[in-house]
Amino acid sequence: MQRKSLTSDECPIARSLDRVGEWWSILIMRDALQGLRRFDEFSRSLGIAPNMLTRRLTALVEAGMLERRVYSERPPRYEYVPTARGEDFRMVLMSLVAFGNRHYAEEGASVQVVERETGQPLQPMLVSGEGRVVPLEHCMLQAGPAASAGMRQRLGSIPQ
């Protein structure tokens, strides 16, 4: 059974999940954003089957998250470098770290998001365009300028 594609779904969450929602893809992006570049590095880090790693790397390149660059001509070898779009995924991963630590690390945090200079722990936050921190409970989803009538109706029916 073929999985349904969500690339043309109106919801930005669905579109994003279609490209990076598979768990191997998220872990590959984690490793790429931490500096791993080569097939064998990803393979060693993840313990993933080579055919699955090849498929996931190809999909991440096609999604514009990674760029494939030649680092050896003979034999041909490639490295995978995060693109600007891939770098933007860092915030998603930081949020997953905070979420996982808060809800699933009964033994304590094994990984923390910290400020590089001070080592102080950080929490993901939402900030207005003017730089004002906005508490999550004061945030909501609303239809954007390109929203269809169906999306406007769907979001209008969600209790705020």
Buried (B, 14 or more C-beta within 10 A) or exposed (E): EEEEEBEEBBEEEBBBBBBBEBEBBBBBBBBBBEEBBBBEBBBEBBEBEEEEBEBBBEBBBEBEBBBEEEEEEEEEEBBBEBBEBBEEBBEBBBBEBBEEBEEEEEEEEEEEBEEEEEEEEEEBEEEEEEEEEEEEEEEEEEBEEEBEEEBEEBBEEEEE
